[in-house]
């Protein structure tokens, strides 16, 4: 902005110089106001918890992820589900808990249509 002010002053336009100077003052005032507003907002927030108030692990240790195979909900042939008819996703726990594996000869990508390879 200082370079612009020098160019305007060098051109001899006092009015242009004043406009640039006032613009700089306005931008500076807005930035100061934004910083003061941010400080005010931070002061209104609740204090941060002290180290002794931080959450702790339960006595039994960390909670581990459980994996299980789920069976989908069955939908009758022509039954149309509306949003209020939808059931929770995932269905029920499946009887066979072995993990599914890729078929040996399949390409493994969507739309491959075959074993891949020429």
LOVEXZA-286148 format. One record per residue: x, y, z of N, C-alpha, C, O, CB in turn; residue in one letter. Coordinates in pm, whole numbers. Each point is the difference from the previous one (the first is absolute). Glycine has a CB too. Example, Ala and Ser with C-alpha at 12.3 -4.5 7.8 and 13.67 -1.06 7.14 Angstrom:
// LOVEXZA-286148
n_east=1319&n_north=-569&n_up=780&ca_east=-89&ca_north=119&ca_up=0&c_east=90&c_north=120&c_up=0&o_east=104&o_north=-2&o_up=66&cb_east=-293&cb_north=-115&cb_up=59&r=a
n_east=154&n_north=222&n_up=-197&ca_east=82&ca_north=119&ca_up=6&c_east=-77&c_north=109&c_up=73&o_east=51&o_north=111&o_up=17&cb_east=67&cb_north=-174&cb_up=-232&r=s
This chain:
// LOVEXZA-286148
n_east=83&n_north=-118&n_up=0&ca_east=-83&ca_north=118&ca_up=0&c_east=87&c_north=125&c_up=0&o_east=-39&o_north=103&o_up=-56&cb_east=-142&cb_north=-228&cb_up=176&r=x
n_east=297&n_north=118&n_up=-59&ca_east=92&ca_north=112&ca_up=6&c_east=47&c_north=38&c_up=-141&o_east=16&o_north=118&o_up=-29&cb_east=56&cb_north=-189&cb_up=259&r=x
n_east=-51&n_north=-27&n_up=-316&ca_east=42&ca_north=24&ca_up=-137&c_east=-108&c_north=78&c_up=-76&o_east=30&o_north=91&o_up=-76&cb_east=110&cb_north=-302&cb_up=80&r=x
n_east=-264&n_north=174&n_up=18&ca_east=-112&ca_north=70&ca_up=-66&c_east=-6&c_north=145&c_up=47&o_east=-22&o_north=92&o_up=-79&cb_east=-107&cb_north=-309&cb_up=62&r=x
n_east=149&n_north=237&n_up=146&ca_east=-3&ca_north=136&ca_up=53&c_east=111&c_north=84&c_up=-61&o_east=-20&o_north=118&o_up=-29&cb_east=-78&cb_north=-204&cb_up=243&r=x
n_east=214&n_north=27&n_up=-233&ca_east=111&ca_north=74&ca_up=-60&c_east=-30&c_north=36&c_up=-146&o_east=31&o_north=110&o_up=-44&cb_east=129&cb_north=-227&cb_up=198&r=x
n_east=-220&n_north=24&n_up=-228&ca_east=-34&ca_north=27&ca_up=-140&c_east=-103&c_north=111&c_up=-11&o_east=10&o_north=88&o_up=-85&cb_east=42&cb_north=-326&cb_up=28&r=x
n_east=-154&n_north=232&n_up=145&ca_east=-103&ca_north=103&ca_up=-6&c_east=59&c_north=135&c_up=38&o_east=-31&o_north=101&o_up=-63&cb_east=-146&cb_north=-271&cb_up=120&r=x
n_east=263&n_north=174&n_up=46&ca_east=61&ca_north=126&ca_up=42&c_east=93&c_north=53&c_up=-109&o_east=8&o_north=121&o_up=-20&cb_east=-23&cb_north=-193&cb_up=260&r=x
n_east=84&n_north=-17&n_up=-311&ca_east=90&ca_north=42&ca_up=-105&c_east=-77&c_north=58&c_up=-118&o_east=52&o_north=85&o_up=-71&cb_east=111&cb_north=-260&cb_up=143&r=x
n_east=-284&n_north=129&n_up=-93&ca_east=-81&ca_north=51&ca_up=-110&c_east=-53&c_north=139&c_up=31&o_east=-49&o_north=69&o_up=-90&cb_east=-14&cb_north=-303&cb_up=29&r=x
n_east=70&n_north=276&n_up=184&ca_east=-43&ca_north=134&ca_up=35&c_east=-146&c_north=10&c_up=37&o_east=-52&o_north=111&o_up=11&cb_east=227&cb_north=-29&cb_up=-159&r=x
n_east=-242&n_north=-192&n_up=167&ca_east=-142&ca_north=2&ca_up=32&c_east=-16&c_north=-9&c_up=152&o_east=11&o_north=-108&o_up=57&cb_east=-71&cb_north=1&cb_up=-279&r=x
n_east=36&n_north=218&n_up=285&ca_east=-16&ca_north=3&ca_up=145&c_east=-127&c_north=-75&c_up=42&o_east=-1&o_north=-67&o_up=103&cb_east=123&cb_north=287&cb_up=-94&r=x
n_east=-228&n_north=-209&n_up=-89&ca_east=-125&ca_north=-67&ca_up=34&c_east=18&c_north=-152&c_up=-5&o_east=-51&o_north=-72&o_up=86&cb_east=-80&cb_north=267&cb_up=-178&r=x
n_east=203&n_north=-244&n_up=-7&ca_east=26&ca_north=-144&ca_up=-11&c_east=81&c_north=-51&c_up=117&o_east=-24&o_north=-109&o_up=52&cb_east=14&cb_north=128&cb_up=-298&r=x
n_east=108&n_north=62&n_up=288&ca_east=82&ca_north=-38&ca_up=115&c_east=-85&c_north=-11&c_up=125&o_east=17&o_north=-92&o_up=79&cb_east=181&cb_north=204&cb_up=-183&r=x
n_east=-289&n_north=-18&n_up=123&ca_east=-88&ca_north=-1&ca_up=117&c_east=-89&c_north=-124&c_up=-2&o_east=-22&o_north=-63&o_up=103&cb_east=24&cb_north=317&cb_up=-96&r=x
n_east=-53&n_north=-289&n_up=-125&ca_east=-86&ca_north=-118&ca_up=-12&c_east=78&c_north=-127&c_up=40&o_east=-52&o_north=-85&o_up=73&cb_east=-80&cb_north=199&cb_up=-257&r=x
n_east=253&n_north=-126&n_up=135&ca_east=81&ca_north=-116&ca_up=33&c_east=32&c_north=-2&c_up=149&o_east=-4&o_north=-106&o_up=63&cb_east=101&cb_north=106&cb_up=-295&r=x
n_east=-64&n_north=114&n_up=287&ca_east=32&ca_north=9&ca_up=142&c_east=-121&c_north=-37&c_up=86&o_east=14&o_north=-74&o_up=97&cb_east=155&cb_north=251&cb_up=-148&r=x
n_east=-286&n_north=-126&n_up=17&ca_east=-122&ca_north=-32&ca_up=75&c_east=-33&c_north=-149&c_up=-14&o_east=-42&o_north=-63&o_up=96&cb_east=-45&cb_north=300&cb_up=-132&r=x
n_east=106&n_north=-292&n_up=-84&ca_east=-23&ca_north=-144&ca_up=-19&c_east=89&c_north=-83&c_up=88&o_east=-45&o_north=-99&o_up=58&cb_east=-22&cb_north=144&cb_up=-292&r=x
n_east=193&n_north=-7&n_up=245&ca_east=93&ca_north=-72&ca_up=87&c_east=-41&c_north=7&c_up=146&o_east=10&o_north=-98&o_up=74&cb_east=170&cb_north=145&cb_up=-236&r=x
n_east=-226&n_north=71&n_up=204&ca_east=-44&ca_north=16&ca_up=139&c_east=-123&c_north=-86&c_up=26&o_east=-11&o_north=-62&o_up=106&cb_east=104&cb_north=298&cb_up=-102&r=x
n_east=-186&n_north=-241&n_up=-100&ca_east=-121&ca_north=-81&ca_up=17&c_east=35&c_north=-148&c_up=9&o_east=-52&o_north=-70&o_up=87&cb_east=-81&cb_north=242&cb_up=-214&r=x
n_east=220&n_north=-220&n_up=41&ca_east=40&ca_north=-141&ca_up=4&c_east=68&c_north=-32&c_up=132&o_east=-25&o_north=-105&o_up=59&cb_east=51&cb_north=104&cb_up=-309&r=x
n_east=60&n_north=89&n_up=297&ca_east=67&ca_north=-20&ca_up=128&c_east=-100&c_north=-4&c_up=115&o_east=11&o_north=-84&o_up=89&cb_east=193&cb_north=198&cb_up=-180&r=x
n_east=-301&n_north=-24&n_up=88&ca_east=-103&ca_north=4&ca_up=105&c_east=-83&c_north=-129&c_up=0&o_east=-32&o_north=-52&o_up=107&cb_east=24&cb_north=303&cb_up=-126&r=x
n_east=-26&n_north=-301&n_up=-98&ca_east=-79&ca_north=-123&ca_up=-8&c_east=80&c_north=-118&c_up=55&o_east=-55&o_north=-84&o_up=70&cb_east=-68&cb_north=174&cb_up=-270&r=x
n_east=251&n_north=-97&n_up=169&ca_east=83&ca_north=-109&ca_up=52&c_east=14&c_north=7&c_up=152&o_east=-6&o_north=-103&o_up=68&cb_east=130&cb_north=100&cb_up=-285&r=x
n_east=-107&n_north=122&n_up=271&ca_east=8&ca_north=16&ca_up=146&c_east=-132&c_north=-41&c_up=64&o_east=0&o_north=-68&o_up=103&cb_east=168&cb_north=255&cb_up=-128&r=x
n_east=-281&n_north=-147&n_up=-35&ca_east=-132&ca_north=-37&ca_up=53&c_east=-18&c_north=-151&c_up=-1&o_east=-54&o_north=-56&o_up=96&cb_east=-40&cb_north=274&cb_up=-178&r=x
n_east=139&n_north=-286&n_up=-24&ca_east=-14&ca_north=-145&ca_up=-10&c_east=82&c_north=-71&c_up=109&o_east=-47&o_north=-98&o_up=58&cb_east=9&cb_north=120&cb_up=-306&r=x
n_east=158&n_north=27&n_up=276&ca_east=82&ca_north=-60&ca_up=104&c_east=-65&c_north=20&c_up=136&o_east=-4&o_north=-93&o_up=81&cb_east=211&cb_north=134&cb_up=-217&r=x
n_east=-259&n_north=79&n_up=163&ca_east=-65&ca_north=26&ca_up=129&c_east=-127&c_north=-84&c_up=15&o_east=-29&o_north=-48&o_up=109&cb_east=122&cb_north=282&cb_up=-112&r=x
n_east=-167&n_north=-252&n_up=-104&ca_east=-119&ca_north=-85&ca_up=4&c_east=39&c_north=-144&c_up=30&o_east=-68&o_north=-68&o_up=78&cb_east=-48&cb_north=221&cb_up=-240&r=x
n_east=223&n_north=-201&n_up=100&ca_east=47&ca_north=-136&ca_up=27&c_east=41&c_north=-20&c_up=144&o_east=-28&o_north=-104&o_up=59&cb_east=103&cb_north=90&cb_up=-294&r=x
n_east=-10&n_north=113&n_up=293&ca_east=39&ca_north=-7&ca_up=141&c_east=-123&c_north=-4&c_up=89&o_east=-4&o_north=-75&o_up=98&cb_east=217&cb_north=199&cb_up=-149&r=x
n_east=-314&n_north=-44&n_up=17&ca_east=-124&ca_north=4&ca_up=78&c_east=-72&c_north=-135&c_up=-5&o_east=-52&o_north=-46&o_up=101&cb_east=31&cb_north=293&cb_up=-148&r=x
n_east=18&n_north=-309&n_up=-71&ca_east=-65&ca_north=-131&ca_up=-15&c_east=75&c_north=-105&c_up=81&o_east=-63&o_north=-83&o_up=65&cb_east=-20&cb_north=147&cb_up=-295&r=x
n_east=215&n_north=-62&n_up=226&ca_east=80&ca_north=-97&ca_up=76&c_east=-23&c_north=14&c_up=150&o_east=-1&o_north=-101&o_up=72&cb_east=172&cb_north=105&cb_up=-253&r=x
n_east=-190&n_north=117&n_up=230&ca_east=-23&ca_north=21&ca_up=143&c_east=-135&c_north=-54&c_up=44&o_east=-17&o_north=-37&o_up=116&cb_east=161&cb_north=239&cb_up=-126&r=x
n_east=-242&n_north=-208&n_up=-81&ca_east=-133&ca_north=-51&ca_up=35&c_east=-5&c_north=-152&c_up=3&o_east=-90&o_north=-57&o_up=61&cb_east=-8&cb_north=261&cb_up=-163&r=x
n_east=192&n_north=-271&n_up=38&ca_east=0&ca_north=-146&ca_up=-5&c_east=36&c_north=-56&c_up=137&o_east=73&o_north=63&o_up=77&cb_east=-11&cb_north=-58&cb_up=-320&r=x
n_east=-114&n_north=-126&n_up=272&ca_east=38&ca_north=-60&ca_up=128&c_east=149&c_north=-32&c_up=3&o_east=63&o_north=-20&o_up=-104&cb_east=-294&cb_north=-76&cb_up=127&r=x
n_east=286&n_north=93&n_up=97&ca_east=145&ca_north=-25&ca_up=12&c_east=32&c_north=-141&c_up=-44&o_east=-85&o_north=-89&o_up=0&cb_east=100&cb_north=252&cb_up=190&r=x
n_east=109&n_north=-183&n_up=-228&ca_east=45&ca_north=-132&ca_up=-41&c_east=18&c_north=-88&c_up=124&o_east=38&o_north=50&o_up=106&cb_east=75&cb_north=47&cb_up=-311&r=x
n_east=-139&n_north=-226&n_up=192&ca_east=16&ca_north=-87&ca_up=117&c_east=146&c_north=-14&c_up=42&o_east=90&o_north=-2&o_up=-84&cb_east=-294&cb_north=-122&cb_up=14&r=x
n_east=225&n_north=115&n_up=200&ca_east=134&ca_north=-20&ca_up=52&c_east=42&c_north=-145&c_up=-23&o_east=-86&o_north=-84&o_up=-28&cb_east=51&cb_north=266&cb_up=202&r=x
n_east=164&n_north=-214&n_up=-163&ca_east=45&ca_north=-137&ca_up=-24&c_east=-71&c_north=-104&c_up=87&o_east=-26&o_north=-112&o_up=-45&cb_east=246&cb_north=207&cb_up=-19&r=x
n_east=-252&n_north=-60&n_up=189&ca_east=-67&ca_north=-97&ca_up=86&c_east=-148&c_north=-17&c_up=-36&o_east=-65&o_north=-92&o_up=50&cb_east=226&cb_north=152&cb_up=132&r=x
n_east=-215&n_north=26&n_up=-266&ca_east=-140&ca_north=-10&ca_up=-43&c_east=-14&c_north=-69&c_up=-136&o_east=-112&o_north=-13&o_up=-51&cb_east=63&cb_north=220&cb_up=181&r=x
n_east=160&n_north=-249&n_up=-189&ca_east=-4&ca_north=-65&ca_up=-131&c_east=-62&c_north=-139&c_up=12&o_east=8&o_north=-63&o_up=106&cb_east=195&cb_north=195&cb_up=-179&r=x
n_east=-263&n_north=-182&n_up=-36&ca_east=-58&ca_north=-135&ca_up=4&c_east=108&c_north=-105&c_up=23&o_east=114&o_north=15&o_up=-42&cb_east=-296&cb_north=61&cb_up=-112&r=x
n_east=144&n_north=-183&n_up=222&ca_east=91&ca_north=-109&ca_up=31&c_east=-53&c_north=-130&c_up=-59&o_east=-121&o_north=-14&o_up=-22&cb_east=195&cb_north=130&cb_up=234&r=x
n_east=15&n_north=-211&n_up=-237&ca_east=-41&ca_north=-132&ca_up=-45&c_east=-76&c_north=-71&c_up=110&o_east=31&o_north=18&o_up=118&cb_east=167&cb_north=-30&cb_up=-272&r=x
n_east=-298&n_north=-69&n_up=118&ca_east=-69&ca_north=-78&ca_up=104&c_east=95&c_north=-102&c_up=62&o_east=104&o_north=-34&o_up=-57&cb_east=-322&cb_north=65&cb_up=-64&r=x
n_east=182&n_north=-79&n_up=239&ca_east=85&ca_north=-96&ca_up=71&c_east=20&c_north=-128&c_up=-81&o_east=102&o_north=-67&o_up=14&cb_east=-182&cb_north=161&cb_up=203&r=x
n_east=-18&n_north=-127&n_up=-302&ca_east=10&ca_north=-123&ca_up=-80&c_east=91&c_north=17&c_up=-121&o_east=26&o_north=-97&o_up=-71&cb_east=-255&cb_north=38&cb_up=146&r=x
n_east=277&n_north=178&n_up=-100&ca_east=89&ca_north=25&ca_up=-113&c_east=-74&c_north=62&c_up=-117&o_east=-116&o_north=38&o_up=11&cb_east=257&cb_north=-229&cb_up=62&r=x
n_east=-72&n_north=200&n_up=-185&ca_east=-56&ca_north=64&ca_up=-117&c_east=-112&c_north=-86&c_up=-60&o_east=3&o_north=-123&o_up=7&cb_east=218&cb_north=235&cb_up=-52&r=x
n_east=-319&n_north=-45&n_up=-13&ca_east=-109&ca_north=-71&ca_up=-66&c_east=47&c_north=-39&c_up=-138&o_east=53&o_north=83&o_up=-74&cb_east=-230&cb_north=45&cb_up=205&r=x
n_east=160&n_north=-253&n_up=-168&ca_east=48&ca_north=-51&ca_up=-128&c_east=-113&c_north=-8&c_up=-100&o_east=-117&o_north=-11&o_up=36&cb_east=294&cb_north=-118&cb_up=82&r=x
n_east=-140&n_north=135&n_up=-244&ca_east=-97&ca_north=-12&ca_up=-108&c_east=-40&c_north=-146&c_up=-14&o_east=84&o_north=-90&o_up=10&cb_east=14&cb_north=291&cb_up=-129&r=x
n_east=-227&n_north=-224&n_up=97&ca_east=-46&ca_north=-137&ca_up=-26&c_east=-46&c_north=-8&c_up=-144&o_east=-62&o_north=93&o_up=-52&cb_east=-6&cb_north=-127&cb_up=294&r=x
n_east=100&n_north=-79&n_up=-306&ca_east=-42&ca_north=-20&ca_up=-138&c_east=-92&c_north=-120&c_up=-4&o_east=24&o_north=-102&o_up=63&cb_east=191&cb_north=202&cb_up=-153&r=x
n_east=-321&n_north=-85&n_up=13&ca_east=-90&ca_north=-112&ca_up=-20&c_east=-67&c_north=13&c_up=-136&o_east=-17&o_north=110&o_up=-52&cb_east=-22&cb_north=-130&cb_up=301&r=x
n_east=3&n_north=-93&n_up=-305&ca_east=-70&ca_north=-2&ca_up=-128&c_east=-148&c_north=23&c_up=26&o_east=-59&o_north=-63&o_up=89&cb_east=230&cb_north=-95&cb_up=-192&r=x
n_east=-232&n_north=248&n_up=26&ca_east=-140&ca_north=34&ca_up=20&c_east=-82&c_north=-50&c_up=-118&o_east=47&o_north=-1&o_up=-114&cb_east=18&cb_north=202&cb_up=250&r=x
n_east=-188&n_north=-242&n_up=-109&ca_east=-93&ca_north=-43&ca_up=-104&c_east=-89&c_north=119&c_up=-35&o_east=-45&o_north=72&o_up=90&cb_east=48&cb_north=-314&cb_up=-8&r=x
n_east=-30&n_north=264&n_up=-210&ca_east=-86&ca_north=113&ca_up=-38&c_east=-146&c_north=-27&c_up=36&o_east=-41&o_north=-115&o_up=13&cb_east=199&cb_north=172&cb_up=-199&r=x
n_east=-236&n_north=49&n_up=202&ca_east=-144&ca_north=-13&ca_up=20&c_east=-62&c_north=-47&c_up=-131&o_east=37&o_north=46&o_up=-108&cb_east=-40&cb_north=136&cb_up=285&r=x
n_east=-90&n_north=-274&n_up=-167&ca_east=-67&ca_north=-49&ca_up=-120&c_east=-114&c_north=93&c_up=-36&o_east=-70&o_north=50&o_up=88&cb_east=133&cb_north=-288&cb_up=-31&r=x
n_east=-81&n_north=261&n_up=-185&ca_east=-109&ca_north=83&ca_up=-50&c_east=-85&c_north=-88&c_up=-90&o_east=53&o_north=-69&o_up=-87&cb_east=84&cb_north=284&cb_up=101&r=x
n_east=-271&n_north=-212&n_up=7&ca_east=-90&ca_north=-80&ca_up=-83&c_east=9&c_north=49&c_up=-144&o_east=40&o_north=113&o_up=-25&cb_east=-195&cb_north=-154&cb_up=221&r=x
n_east=116&n_north=-46&n_up=-291&ca_east=16&ca_north=27&ca_up=-142&c_east=-39&c_north=139&c_up=-47&o_east=85&o_north=71&o_up=-53&cb_east=-124&cb_north=-307&cb_up=26&r=x
n_east=-85&n_north=277&n_up=44&ca_east=-47&ca_north=129&ca_up=-51&c_east=-11&c_north=105&c_up=109&o_east=-57&o_north=107&o_up=-22&cb_east=-66&cb_north=-229&cb_up=-156&r=x
n_east=175&n_north=92&n_up=293&ca_east=-11&ca_north=95&ca_up=112&c_east=86&c_north=123&c_up=-29&o_east=117&o_north=-12&o_up=-34&cb_east=-160&cb_north=-178&cb_up=196&r=x
n_east=-17&n_north=305&n_up=-146&ca_east=73&ca_north=126&ca_up=-21&c_east=17&c_north=67&c_up=136&o_east=-98&o_north=26&o_up=69&cb_east=5&cb_north=3&cb_up=-305&r=x
n_east=217&n_north=-3&n_up=274&ca_east=26&ca_north=62&ca_up=129&c_east=1&c_north=152&c_up=-13&o_east=65&o_north=56&o_up=-89&cb_east=68&cb_north=-257&cb_up=160&r=x
n_east=-204&n_north=265&n_up=16&ca_east=3&ca_north=146&ca_up=8&c_east=94&c_north=36&c_up=116&o_east=34&o_north=-88&o_up=80&cb_east=-273&cb_north=114&cb_up=-174&r=x
n_east=282&n_north=98&n_up=105&ca_east=98&ca_north=34&ca_up=105&c_east=-42&c_north=-40&c_up=141&o_east=86&o_north=-40&o_up=79&cb_east=-19&cb_north=227&cb_up=-224&r=x
n_east=-195&n_north=-177&n_up=179&ca_east=-40&ca_north=-36&ca_up=136&c_east=-9&c_north=-151&c_up=20&o_east=-14&o_north=-46&o_up=113&cb_east=-110&cb_north=261&cb_up=-99&r=x
n_east=131&n_north=-292&n_up=-122&ca_east=0&ca_north=-145&ca_up=10&c_east=140&c_north=-59&c_up=12&o_east=13&o_north=-119&o_up=30&cb_east=-223&cb_north=118&cb_up=-161&r=x
n_east=313&n_north=78&n_up=107&ca_east=136&ca_north=-52&ca_up=0&c_east=38&c_north=-52&c_up=138&o_east=-35&o_north=59&o_up=102&cb_east=96&cb_north=101&cb_up=-285&r=x
n_east=11&n_north=-268&n_up=183&ca_east=47&ca_north=-60&ca_up=125&c_east=147&c_north=37&c_up=17&o_east=66&o_north=44&o_up=-94&cb_east=-233&cb_north=-237&cb_up=77&r=x
n_east=218&n_north=174&n_up=138&ca_east=143&ca_north=30&ca_up=19&c_east=86&c_north=-81&c_up=-96&o_east=-31&o_north=-115&o_up=-30&cb_east=-13&cb_north=166&cb_up=272&r=x
n_east=150&n_north=10&n_up=-289&ca_east=86&ca_north=-70&ca_up=-96&c_east=76&c_north=-113&c_up=67&o_east=19&o_north=0&o_up=122&cb_east=3&cb_north=212&cb_up=-254&r=x
n_east=21&n_north=-307&n_up=53&ca_east=82&ca_north=-109&ca_up=51&c_east=-76&c_north=-126&c_up=29&o_east=61&o_north=-107&o_up=8&cb_east=82&cb_north=277&cb_up=86&r=x
n_east=-272&n_north=-163&n_up=-79&ca_east=-77&ca_north=-122&ca_up=23&c_east=31&c_north=-64&c_up=132&o_east=19&o_north=67&o_up=101&cb_east=-25&cb_north=-100&cb_up=-343&r=x
n_east=11&n_north=-101&n_up=239&ca_east=23&ca_north=-76&ca_up=122&c_east=135&c_north=-72&c_up=-10&o_east=61&o_north=-7&o_up=-107&cb_east=-310&cb_north=-22&cb_up=141&r=x
n_east=293&n_north=-24&n_up=78&ca_east=127&ca_north=-72&ca_up=4&c_east=-12&c_north=-127&c_up=-83&o_east=-94&o_north=-77&o_up=17&cb_east=148&cb_north=171&cb_up=212&r=x
n_east=41&n_north=-116&n_up=-318&ca_east=-3&ca_north=-116&ca_up=-87&c_east=41&c_north=-127&c_up=72&o_east=74&o_north=4&o_up=99&cb_east=-25&cb_north=144&cb_up=-290&r=x
n_east=-98&n_north=-261&n_up=142&ca_east=33&ca_north=-128&ca_up=60&c_east=143&c_north=-41&c_up=-30&o_east=68&o_north=-55&o_up=87&cb_east=-306&cb_north=-12&cb_up=-105&r=x
n_east=286&n_north=93&n_up=-103&ca_east=136&ca_north=-35&ca_up=-39&c_east=90&c_north=121&c_up=22&o_east=-16&o_north=102&o_up=-67&cb_east=-68&cb_north=-270&cb_up=-104&r=x
n_east=177&n_north=159&n_up=263&ca_east=85&ca_north=113&ca_up=34&c_east=137&c_north=-4&c_up=-68&o_east=88&o_north=79&o_up=34&cb_east=-206&cb_north=-70&cb_up=183&r=x
n_east=136&n_north=-101&n_up=-313&ca_east=126&ca_north=-2&ca_up=-74&c_east=4&c_north=119&c_up=-96&o_east=-102&o_north=36&o_up=-59&cb_east=116&cb_north=-289&cb_up=77&r=x
n_east=103&n_north=313&n_up=-34&ca_east=13&ca_north=115&ca_up=-89&c_east=-7&c_north=-44&c_up=-145&o_east=61&o_north=-100&o_up=-36&cb_east=77&cb_north=219&cb_up=208&r=x
n_east=-212&n_north=-47&n_up=-256&ca_east=-3&ca_north=-36&ca_up=-141&c_east=135&c_north=31&c_up=-66&o_east=66&o_north=97&o_up=35&cb_east=-315&cb_north=-52&cb_up=-42&r=x
n_east=288&n_north=-130&n_up=-87&ca_east=127&ca_north=18&ca_up=-70&c_east=-26&c_north=17&c_up=-148&o_east=-106&o_north=-35&o_up=-50&cb_east=227&cb_north=-100&cb_up=223&r=x
n_east=-22&n_north=189&n_up=-244&ca_east=-12&ca_north=14&ca_up=-145&c_east=3&c_north=-137&c_up=-64&o_east=68&o_north=-91&o_up=48&cb_east=42&cb_north=317&cb_up=-40&r=x
n_east=-183&n_north=-240&n_up=-116&ca_east=6&ca_north=-125&ca_up=-76&c_east=134&c_north=-5&c_up=-72&o_east=51&o_north=103&o_up=-45&cb_east=-304&cb_north=-108&cb_up=15&r=x
n_east=310&n_north=-111&n_up=19&ca_east=135&ca_north=-17&ca_up=-52&c_east=15&c_north=56&c_up=-141&o_east=99&o_north=67&o_up=-26&cb_east=-77&cb_north=-268&cb_up=169&r=x
n_east=-114&n_north=176&n_up=-233&ca_east=17&ca_north=40&ca_up=-139&c_east=-56&c_north=136&c_up=-35&o_east=12&o_north=43&o_up=-115&cb_east=-18&cb_north=-279&cb_up=63&r=x
n_east=-55&n_north=305&n_up=145&ca_east=-63&ca_north=127&ca_up=-35&c_east=101&c_north=112&c_up=-2&o_east=105&o_north=-7&o_up=64&cb_east=-319&cb_north=-72&cb_up=36&r=x
n_east=180&n_north=184&n_up=-176&ca_east=90&ca_north=113&ca_up=-13&c_east=1&c_north=88&c_up=124&o_east=100&o_north=65&o_up=29&cb_east=-139&cb_north=-70&cb_up=-272&r=x
n_east=-72&n_north=6&n_up=315&ca_east=-6&ca_north=76&ca_up=123&c_east=-38&c_north=145&c_up=-16&o_east=-16&o_north=71&o_up=99&cb_east=183&cb_north=-223&cb_up=-17&r=x
n_east=-182&n_north=198&n_up=-207&ca_east=-41&ca_north=140&ca_up=-17&c_east=-141&c_north=4&c_up=-53&o_east=-51&o_north=-99&o_up=-53&cb_east=287&cb_north=171&cb_up=11&r=x
n_east=-299&n_north=43&n_up=57&ca_east=-139&ca_north=14&ca_up=-45&c_east=-6&c_north=-1&c_up=-151&o_east=78&o_north=67&o_up=-67&cb_east=-134&cb_north=63&cb_up=273&r=x
n_east=-36&n_north=-206&n_up=-259&ca_east=-21&ca_north=0&ca_up=-143&c_east=103&c_north=-74&c_up=-80&o_east=9&o_north=19&o_up=-122&cb_east=-119&cb_north=191&cb_up=154&r=x
n_east=191&n_north=-293&n_up=32&ca_east=104&ca_north=-67&ca_up=-77&c_east=-60&c_north=-105&c_up=-93&o_east=51&o_north=-22&o_up=-110&cb_east=112&cb_north=62&cb_up=297&r=x
n_east=-270&n_north=-104&n_up=-143&ca_east=-68&ca_north=-94&ca_up=-87&c_east=71&c_north=-131&c_up=-20&o_east=-52&o_north=-87&o_up=-69&cb_east=-40&cb_north=280&cb_up=-42&r=x
n_east=204&n_north=-211&n_up=168&ca_east=71&ca_north=-127&ca_up=-19&c_east=128&c_north=-4&c_up=78&o_east=25&o_north=84&o_up=86&cb_east=-124&cb_north=-103&cb_up=-309&r=x
n_east=180&n_north=-80&n_up=192&ca_east=123&ca_north=-17&ca_up=77&c_east=107&c_north=107&c_up=-25&o_east=102&o_north=1&o_up=68&cb_east=-152&cb_north=-243&cb_up=-72&r=x
n_east=29&n_north=330&n_up=-91&ca_east=102&ca_north=101&ca_up=-27&c_east=107&c_north=-59&c_up=-91&o_east=-33&o_north=-108&o_up=-48&cb_east=-10&cb_north=219&cb_up=269&r=x
n_east=143&n_north=-72&n_up=-250&ca_east=105&ca_north=-67&ca_up=-78&c_east=-41&c_north=-28&c_up=-145&o_east=-119&o_north=-15&o_up=-29&cb_east=198&cb_north=-87&cb_up=242&r=x
n_east=15&n_north=94&n_up=-301&ca_east=-30&ca_north=-20&ca_up=-141&c_east=19&c_north=-141&c_up=-44&o_east=-21&o_north=-32&o_up=-117&cb_east=87&cb_north=262&cb_up=78&r=x
